[in-house]
C-alpha cells in the first residue's frame, strides 16, 4: 500500500527521494545502532549513524 503523502512528496521533491535512498543504504548496512536525521528548512542536511558492536563475554 502506497502512502499518498509519501508519493506526493517524492513527486515534487527530488531531495526527499535522495534522502530516503541514503537512509535505506545506511539501514541495509546497519545491524545494531541508531540513525539520526538533521533537518533544516524541510530538508535533510545530515545523517548521523551510531553503530553498536556486540562483544561476546
PDB file of N, CA, C and O in Angstrom:
ATOM      1  N   UNK A   1       0.838  -1.181   0.000  1.00  0.00           N
ATOM      2  CA  UNK A   1       0.000   0.000   0.000  1.00  0.00           C
ATOM      3  C   UNK A   1       0.881   1.241   0.000  1.00  0.00           C
ATOM      4  O   UNK A   1       1.777   1.359   0.836  1.00  0.00           O
ATOM      5  N   UNK A   2       0.646   2.158  -0.912  1.00  0.00           N
ATOM      6  CA  UNK A   2       1.450   3.360  -1.037  1.00  0.00           C
ATOM      7  C   UNK A   2       0.862   4.465  -0.177  1.00  0.00           C
ATOM      8  O   UNK A   2      -0.343   4.715  -0.206  1.00  0.00           O
ATOM      9  N   UNK A   3       1.719   5.121   0.587  1.00  0.00           N
ATOM     10  CA  UNK A   3       1.297   6.268   1.381  1.00  0.00           C
ATOM     11  C   UNK A   3       1.186   7.466   0.444  1.00  0.00           C
ATOM     12  O   UNK A   3       2.175   7.864  -0.172  1.00  0.00           O
ATOM     13  N   UNK A   4       0.010   8.034   0.333  1.00  0.00           N
ATOM     14  CA  UNK A   4      -0.232   9.136  -0.603  1.00  0.00           C
ATOM     15  C   UNK A   4       0.654  10.333  -0.273  1.00  0.00           C
ATOM     16  O   UNK A   4       1.146  11.004  -1.180  1.00  0.00           O
ATOM     17  N   UNK A   5       0.862  10.609   1.014  1.00  0.00           N
ATOM     18  CA  UNK A   5       1.723  11.739   1.386  1.00  0.00           C
ATOM     19  C   UNK A   5       3.127  11.512   0.871  1.00  0.00           C
ATOM     20  O   UNK A   5       3.755  12.443   0.366  1.00  0.00           O
ATOM     21  N   UNK A   6       3.642  10.281   0.988  1.00  0.00           N
ATOM     22  CA  UNK A   6       4.989   9.965   0.514  1.00  0.00           C
ATOM     23  C   UNK A   6       5.061  10.080  -1.005  1.00  0.00           C
ATOM     24  O   UNK A   6       6.014  10.651  -1.537  1.00  0.00           O
ATOM     25  N   UNK A   7       4.073   9.549  -1.704  1.00  0.00           N
ATOM     26  CA  UNK A   7       4.065   9.597  -3.159  1.00  0.00           C
ATOM     27  C   UNK A   7       4.052  11.044  -3.650  1.00  0.00           C
ATOM     28  O   UNK A   7       4.763  11.388  -4.594  1.00  0.00           O
ATOM     29  N   UNK A   8       3.247  11.888  -3.010  1.00  0.00           N
ATOM     30  CA  UNK A   8       3.181  13.296  -3.398  1.00  0.00           C
ATOM     31  C   UNK A   8       4.503  14.004  -3.105  1.00  0.00           C
ATOM     32  O   UNK A   8       4.980  14.784  -3.930  1.00  0.00           O
ATOM     33  N   UNK A   9       5.088  13.745  -1.961  1.00  0.00           N
ATOM     34  CA  UNK A   9       6.335  14.416  -1.571  1.00  0.00           C
ATOM     35  C   UNK A   9       7.464  14.052  -2.515  1.00  0.00           C
ATOM     36  O   UNK A   9       8.231  14.924  -2.923  1.00  0.00           O
ATOM     37  N   UNK A  10       7.583  12.773  -2.871  1.00  0.00           N
ATOM     38  CA  UNK A  10       8.684  12.367  -3.737  1.00  0.00           C
ATOM     39  C   UNK A  10       8.464  12.840  -5.167  1.00  0.00           C
ATOM     40  O   UNK A  10       9.430  13.041  -5.903  1.00  0.00           O
ATOM     41  N   UNK A  11       7.204  13.024  -5.576  1.00  0.00           N
ATOM     42  CA  UNK A  11       6.921  13.507  -6.921  1.00  0.00           C
ATOM     43  C   UNK A  11       7.326  14.968  -7.069  1.00  0.00           C
ATOM     44  O   UNK A  11       7.725  15.388  -8.156  1.00  0.00           O
ATOM     45  N   UNK A  12       7.233  15.739  -6.008  1.00  0.00           N
ATOM     46  CA  UNK A  12       7.523  17.165  -6.092  1.00  0.00           C
ATOM     47  C   UNK A  12       8.862  17.548  -5.470  1.00  0.00           C
ATOM     48  O   UNK A  12       9.334  18.667  -5.671  1.00  0.00           O
ATOM     49  N   UNK A  13       9.484  16.640  -4.716  1.00  0.00           N
ATOM     50  CA  UNK A  13      10.723  16.965  -4.006  1.00  0.00           C
ATOM     51  C   UNK A  13      11.787  15.894  -4.257  1.00  0.00           C
ATOM     52  O   UNK A  13      11.857  14.923  -3.504  1.00  0.00           O
ATOM     53  N   UNK A  14      12.608  16.045  -5.285  1.00  0.00           N
ATOM     54  CA  UNK A  14      13.644  15.039  -5.555  1.00  0.00           C
ATOM     55  C   UNK A  14      14.650  14.894  -4.413  1.00  0.00           C
ATOM     56  O   UNK A  14      15.274  13.842  -4.275  1.00  0.00           O
ATOM     57  N   UNK A  15      14.818  15.942  -3.587  1.00  0.00           N
ATOM     58  CA  UNK A  15      15.732  15.852  -2.453  1.00  0.00           C
ATOM     59  C   UNK A  15      15.235  14.822  -1.438  1.00  0.00           C
ATOM     60  O   UNK A  15      16.038  14.174  -0.766  1.00  0.00           O
ATOM     61  N   UNK A  16      13.909  14.669  -1.326  1.00  0.00           N
ATOM     62  CA  UNK A  16      13.362  13.667  -0.416  1.00  0.00           C
ATOM     63  C   UNK A  16      13.691  12.262  -0.920  1.00  0.00           C
ATOM     64  O   UNK A  16      14.054  11.385  -0.136  1.00  0.00           O
ATOM     65  N   UNK A  17      13.564  12.055  -2.218  1.00  0.00           N
ATOM     66  CA  UNK A  17      13.908  10.751  -2.796  1.00  0.00           C
ATOM     67  C   UNK A  17      15.365  10.425  -2.517  1.00  0.00           C
ATOM     68  O   UNK A  17      15.683   9.296  -2.142  1.00  0.00           O
ATOM     69  N   UNK A  18      16.252  11.389  -2.693  1.00  0.00           N
ATOM     70  CA  UNK A  18      17.676  11.173  -2.425  1.00  0.00           C
ATOM     71  C   UNK A  18      17.910  10.848  -0.950  1.00  0.00           C
ATOM     72  O   UNK A  18      18.676   9.939  -0.632  1.00  0.00           O
ATOM     73  N   UNK A  19      17.254  11.587  -0.047  1.00  0.00           N
ATOM     74  CA  UNK A  19      17.409  11.335   1.386  1.00  0.00           C
ATOM     75  C   UNK A  19      16.927   9.941   1.760  1.00  0.00           C
ATOM     76  O   UNK A  19      17.581   9.246   2.539  1.00  0.00           O
ATOM     77  N   UNK A  20      15.800   9.531   1.217  1.00  0.00           N
ATOM     78  CA  UNK A  20      15.269   8.194   1.502  1.00  0.00           C
ATOM     79  C   UNK A  20      16.224   7.125   0.994  1.00  0.00           C
ATOM     80  O   UNK A  20      16.441   6.119   1.670  1.00  0.00           O
ATOM     81  N   UNK A  21      16.792   7.326  -0.178  1.00  0.00           N
ATOM     82  CA  UNK A  21      17.750   6.365  -0.723  1.00  0.00           C
ATOM     83  C   UNK A  21      18.992   6.257   0.166  1.00  0.00           C
ATOM     84  O   UNK A  21      19.505   5.160   0.388  1.00  0.00           O
ATOM     85  N   UNK A  22      19.470   7.388   0.670  1.00  0.00           N
ATOM     86  CA  UNK A  22      20.644   7.376   1.564  1.00  0.00           C
ATOM     87  C   UNK A  22      20.328   6.644   2.867  1.00  0.00           C
ATOM     88  O   UNK A  22      21.122   5.823   3.326  1.00  0.00           O
ATOM     89  N   UNK A  23      19.180   6.936   3.458  1.00  0.00           N
ATOM     90  CA  UNK A  23      18.787   6.272   4.703  1.00  0.00           C
ATOM     91  C   UNK A  23      18.608   4.774   4.467  1.00  0.00           C
ATOM     92  O   UNK A  23      19.011   3.963   5.301  1.00  0.00           O
ATOM     93  N   UNK A  24      18.013   4.405   3.347  1.00  0.00           N
ATOM     94  CA  UNK A  24      17.830   2.990   3.020  1.00  0.00           C
ATOM     95  C   UNK A  24      19.188   2.269   2.951  1.00  0.00           C
ATOM     96  O   UNK A  24      19.326   1.155   3.455  1.00  0.00           O
ATOM     97  N   UNK A  25      20.178   2.904   2.331  1.00  0.00           N
ATOM     98  CA  UNK A  25      21.514   2.318   2.245  1.00  0.00           C
ATOM     99  C   UNK A  25      22.146   2.117   3.613  1.00  0.00           C
ATOM    100  O   UNK A  25      22.768   1.088   3.874  1.00  0.00           O
ATOM    101  N   UNK A  26      21.980   3.114   4.491  1.00  0.00           N
ATOM    102  CA  UNK A  26      22.519   3.001   5.851  1.00  0.00           C
ATOM    103  C   UNK A  26      21.815   1.874   6.594  1.00  0.00           C
ATOM    104  O   UNK A  26      22.466   1.080   7.272  1.00  0.00           O
ATOM    105  N   UNK A  27      20.487   1.794   6.472  1.00  0.00           N
ATOM    106  CA  UNK A  27      19.731   0.747   7.155  1.00  0.00           C
ATOM    107  C   UNK A  27      20.136  -0.649   6.691  1.00  0.00           C
ATOM    108  O   UNK A  27      20.205  -1.578   7.497  1.00  0.00           O
ATOM    109  N   UNK A  28      20.399  -0.797   5.411  1.00  0.00           N
ATOM    110  CA  UNK A  28      20.795  -2.104   4.890  1.00  0.00           C
ATOM    111  C   UNK A  28      22.138  -2.554   5.451  1.00  0.00           C
ATOM    112  O   UNK A  28      22.377  -3.752   5.605  1.00  0.00           O
ATOM    113  N   UNK A  29      23.018  -1.598   5.759  1.00  0.00           N
ATOM    114  CA  UNK A  29      24.351  -1.934   6.257  1.00  0.00           C
ATOM    115  C   UNK A  29      24.426  -2.011   7.784  1.00  0.00           C
ATOM    116  O   UNK A  29      25.380  -2.569   8.326  1.00  0.00           O
ATOM    117  N   UNK A  30      23.442  -1.465   8.471  1.00  0.00           N
ATOM    118  CA  UNK A  30      23.482  -1.360   9.930  1.00  0.00           C
ATOM    119  C   UNK A  30      22.820  -2.564  10.583  1.00  0.00           C
ATOM    120  O   UNK A  30      21.692  -2.929  10.251  1.00  0.00           O
ATOM    121  N   UNK A  31      23.545  -3.176  11.521  1.00  0.00           N
ATOM    122  CA  UNK A  31      22.982  -4.318  12.234  1.00  0.00           C
ATOM    123  C   UNK A  31      22.444  -3.922  13.611  1.00  0.00           C
ATOM    124  O   UNK A  31      21.329  -4.297  13.973  1.00  0.00           O
ATOM    125  N   UNK A  32      23.225  -3.175  14.367  1.00  0.00           N
ATOM    126  CA  UNK A  32      22.814  -2.637  15.673  1.00  0.00           C
ATOM    127  C   UNK A  32      23.219  -1.170  15.704  1.00  0.00           C
ATOM    128  O   UNK A  32      24.337  -0.830  15.316  1.00  0.00           O
ATOM    129  N   UNK A  33      22.336  -0.308  16.154  1.00  0.00           N
ATOM    130  CA  UNK A  33      22.711   1.092  16.268  1.00  0.00           C
ATOM    131  C   UNK A  33      21.537   2.009  16.072  1.00  0.00           C
ATOM    132  O   UNK A  33      20.381   1.615  16.224  1.00  0.00           O
ATOM    133  N   UNK A  34      21.853   3.251  15.730  1.00  0.00           N
ATOM    134  CA  UNK A  34      20.801   4.246  15.541  1.00  0.00           C
ATOM    135  C   UNK A  34      21.175   5.196  14.413  1.00  0.00           C
ATOM    136  O   UNK A  34      22.343   5.352  14.055  1.00  0.00           O
ATOM    137  N   UNK A  35      20.138   5.824  13.867  1.00  0.00           N
ATOM    138  CA  UNK A  35      20.302   6.798  12.800  1.00  0.00           C
ATOM    139  C   UNK A  35      19.578   8.063  13.241  1.00  0.00           C
ATOM    140  O   UNK A  35      18.426   8.008  13.670  1.00  0.00           O
ATOM    141  N   UNK A  36      20.254   9.201  13.135  1.00  0.00           N
ATOM    142  CA  UNK A  36      19.653  10.482  13.470  1.00  0.00           C
ATOM    143  C   UNK A  36      19.691  11.365  12.234  1.00  0.00           C
ATOM    144  O   UNK A  36      20.742  11.545  11.618  1.00  0.00           O
ATOM    145  N   UNK A  37      18.531  11.916  11.875  1.00  0.00           N
ATOM    146  CA  UNK A  37      18.459  12.832  10.740  1.00  0.00           C
ATOM    147  C   UNK A  37      18.374  14.259  11.265  1.00  0.00           C
ATOM    148  O   UNK A  37      17.615  14.540  12.192  1.00  0.00           O
ATOM    149  N   UNK A  38      19.151  15.159  10.673  1.00  0.00           N
ATOM    150  CA  UNK A  38      19.078  16.571  10.992  1.00  0.00           C
ATOM    151  C   UNK A  38      18.412  17.272   9.821  1.00  0.00           C
ATOM    152  O   UNK A  38      18.846  17.153   8.675  1.00  0.00           O
ATOM    153  N   UNK A  39      17.351  18.004  10.127  1.00  0.00           N
ATOM    154  CA  UNK A  39      16.558  18.662   9.090  1.00  0.00           C
ATOM    155  C   UNK A  39      16.611  20.173   9.297  1.00  0.00           C
ATOM    156  O   UNK A  39      16.402  20.659  10.409  1.00  0.00           O
ATOM    157  N   UNK A  40      16.893  20.918   8.220  1.00  0.00           N
ATOM    158  CA  UNK A  40      16.875  22.379   8.231  1.00  0.00           C
ATOM    159  C   UNK A  40      16.013  22.831   7.066  1.00  0.00           C
ATOM    160  O   UNK A  40      16.198  22.371   5.939  1.00  0.00           O
ATOM    161  N   UNK A  41      15.089  23.712   7.324  1.00  0.00           N
ATOM    162  CA  UNK A  41      14.207  24.247   6.282  1.00  0.00           C
ATOM    163  C   UNK A  41      13.537  23.149   5.466  1.00  0.00           C
ATOM    164  O   UNK A  41      13.393  23.273   4.250  1.00  0.00           O
ATOM    165  N   UNK A  42      13.127  22.070   6.139  1.00  0.00           N
ATOM    166  CA  UNK A  42      12.401  20.994   5.474  1.00  0.00           C
ATOM    167  C   UNK A  42      13.259  20.061   4.646  1.00  0.00           C
ATOM    168  O   UNK A  42      12.723  19.248   3.893  1.00  0.00           O
ATOM    169  N   UNK A  43      14.581  20.151   4.761  1.00  0.00           N
ATOM    170  CA  UNK A  43      15.482  19.291   4.004  1.00  0.00           C
ATOM    171  C   UNK A  43      16.441  18.570   4.954  1.00  0.00           C
ATOM    172  O   UNK A  43      16.933  19.150   5.922  1.00  0.00           O
ATOM    173  N   UNK A  44      16.692  17.301   4.657  1.00  0.00           N
ATOM    174  CA  UNK A  44      17.674  16.545   5.436  1.00  0.00           C
ATOM    175  C   UNK A  44      19.056  17.070   5.058  1.00  0.00           C
ATOM    176  O   UNK A  44      19.445  17.038   3.891  1.00  0.00           O
ATOM    177  N   UNK A  45      19.786  17.550   6.050  1.00  0.00           N
ATOM    178  CA  UNK A  45      21.114  18.102   5.795  1.00  0.00           C
ATOM    179  C   UNK A  45      22.226  17.250   6.390  1.00  0.00           C
ATOM    180  O   UNK A  45      23.401  17.441   6.077  1.00  0.00           O
ATOM    181  N   UNK A  46      21.845  16.298   7.258  1.00  0.00           N
ATOM    182  CA  UNK A  46      22.867  15.472   7.890  1.00  0.00           C
ATOM    183  C   UNK A  46      22.247  14.154   8.327  1.00  0.00           C
ATOM    184  O   UNK A  46      21.113  14.099   8.803  1.00  0.00           O
ATOM    185  N   UNK A  47      23.041  13.078   8.148  1.00  0.00           N
ATOM    186  CA  UNK A  47      22.650  11.756   8.628  1.00  0.00           C
ATOM    187  C   UNK A  47      23.769  11.263   9.532  1.00  0.00           C
ATOM    188  O   UNK A  47      24.894  11.045   9.082  1.00  0.00           O
ATOM    189  N   UNK A  48      23.447  11.087  10.826  1.00  0.00           N
ATOM    190  CA  UNK A  48      24.417  10.570  11.789  1.00  0.00           C
ATOM    191  C   UNK A  48      24.090   9.111  12.063  1.00  0.00           C
ATOM    192  O   UNK A  48      22.941   8.752  12.322  1.00  0.00           O
ATOM    193  N   UNK A  49      25.127   8.273  12.000  1.00  0.00           N
ATOM    194  CA  UNK A  49      24.946   6.844  12.252  1.00  0.00           C
ATOM    195  C   UNK A  49      25.816   6.457  13.441  1.00  0.00           C
ATOM    196  O   UNK A  49      27.019   6.717  13.452  1.00  0.00           O
ATOM    197  N   UNK A  50      25.202   5.839  14.433  1.00  0.00           N
ATOM    198  CA  UNK A  50      25.930   5.299  15.579  1.00  0.00           C
ATOM    199  C   UNK A  50      25.786   3.787  15.512  1.00  0.00           C
ATOM    200  O   UNK A  50      24.684   3.252  15.640  1.00  0.00           O
ATOM    201  N   UNK A  51      26.892   3.112  15.313  1.00  0.00           N
ATOM    202  CA  UNK A  51      26.860   1.653  15.207  1.00  0.00           C
ATOM    203  C   UNK A  51      27.343   1.041  16.505  1.00  0.00           C
ATOM    204  O   UNK A  51      28.364   1.448  17.059  1.00  0.00           O
ATOM    205  N   UNK A  52      26.602   0.063  16.980  1.00  0.00           N
ATOM    206  CA  UNK A  52      26.956  -0.652  18.207  1.00  0.00           C
ATOM    207  C   UNK A  52      27.631  -1.964  17.824  1.00  0.00           C
ATOM    208  O   UNK A  52      27.209  -2.649  16.892  1.00  0.00           O
ATOM    209  N   UNK A  53      28.667  -2.292  18.544  1.00  0.00           N
ATOM    210  CA  UNK A  53      29.343  -3.576  18.343  1.00  0.00           C
ATOM    211  C   UNK A  53      29.092  -4.434  19.566  1.00  0.00           C
ATOM    212  O   UNK A  53      29.442  -4.056  20.684  1.00  0.00           O
ATOM    213  N   UNK A  54      28.489  -5.584  19.353  1.00  0.00           N
ATOM    214  CA  UNK A  54      28.166  -6.511  20.437  1.00  0.00           C
ATOM    215  C   UNK A  54      29.323  -7.486  20.611  1.00  0.00           C
ATOM    216  O   UNK A  54      29.698  -8.200  19.681  1.00  0.00           O
ATOM    217  N   UNK A  55      29.884  -7.503  21.825  1.00  0.00           N
ATOM    218  CA  UNK A  55      31.018  -8.390  22.117  1.00  0.00           C
ATOM    219  C   UNK A  55      30.524  -9.560  22.955  1.00  0.00           C
ATOM    220  O   UNK A  55      29.703  -9.391  23.856  1.00  0.00           O
ATOM    221  N   UNK A  56      31.023 -10.722  22.654  1.00  0.00           N
ATOM    222  CA  UNK A  56      30.711 -11.910  23.447  1.00  0.00           C
ATOM    223  C   UNK A  56      31.664 -11.955  24.638  1.00  0.00           C
ATOM    224  O   UNK A  56      32.875 -11.831  24.455  1.00  0.00           O
ATOM    225  N   UNK A  57      31.151 -12.127  25.840  1.00  0.00           N
ATOM    226  CA  UNK A  57      31.984 -12.153  27.044  1.00  0.00           C
ATOM    227  C   UNK A  57      32.608 -13.512  27.248  1.00  0.00           C
ATOM    228  O   UNK A  57      33.342 -13.716  28.215  1.00  0.00           O
TER     229      UNK A  57
END
